[in-house]
Amino acid sequence: MIPKVCPICCSGSIQLVLRDTLLSAESFRLAYPSSAAVAYRCTTGHVFLLLGKDFQWSQPVKEGNGYSMMV
């Protein structure tokens, strides 16, 4: 599903930035990878992610350093 407006500022000019992005979140010193995330941005400069219907977190793959999210 393609967004029609930016969820932050409601700008109607949306541009696809990355498709099928590898998303990795670190929690409790473990990294949890996932795919099926799509990144968009508006002309104002806000960047936001949409998670596909097949999105799910995978098993942890390494030790992390704390709480963070990388795209």
C-alpha positions in Angstrom: 0.0 0.0 0.0 1.4 3.4 -1.0 0.8 6.2 1.4 -1.1 9.2 0.2 0.1 11.7 2.7 3.0 12.0 5.2 1.9 10.8 8.6 3.9 13.5 10.3 3.0 16.7 8.4 0.2 15.5 6.0 2.2 16.6 2.9 0.7 15.1 -0.2 4.1 14.7 -2.0 5.5 11.3 -1.1 8.6 9.6 -2.6 9.8 6.0 -2.3 13.3 5.9 -0.8 14.0 2.2 -0.1 12.0 -1.0 -0.9 12.4 -4.3 1.0 14.7 -2.7 3.5 16.5 -4.8 6.0 15.4 -3.5 9.4 17.3 -4.5 12.5 16.3 -3.6 16.1 18.5 -4.2 19.1 17.0 -5.0 22.4 18.4 -6.6 25.5 21.8 -6.9 23.8 20.4 -9.0 20.9 19.8 -7.9 17.3 16.6 -8.9 15.7 16.6 -8.6 11.8 13.6 -8.4 9.6 12.7 -7.5 6.0 9.6 -6.3 4.2 10.0 -2.7 5.4 9.6 0.1 2.9 10.9 3.6 3.5 9.3 6.8 2.1 10.0 10.5 2.5 8.0 13.7 1.9 9.1 16.9 0.3 9.4 18.4 3.8 12.1 15.8 4.6 10.3 13.5 7.0 11.3 9.8 6.5 8.9 7.0 7.6 8.6 3.3 7.3 5.7 1.1 6.3 5.8 -2.6 7.3 4.6 -5.1 4.7 1.9 -7.6 5.5 4.6 -10.4 5.6 6.7 -8.4 8.1 8.0 -10.3 11.1 11.0 -10.3 13.3 13.6 -13.1 12.8 15.5 -14.9 15.5 18.4 -12.9 17.1 21.6 -13.1 15.2 24.3 -11.3 17.3 24.8 -9.4 20.5 24.0 -5.8 20.3 25.2 -2.8 22.3 21.9 -1.6 23.7 18.6 -0.1 22.4 18.7 1.2 18.9 17.0 0.9 15.5 18.9 0.9 12.2 17.6 0.9 8.7 
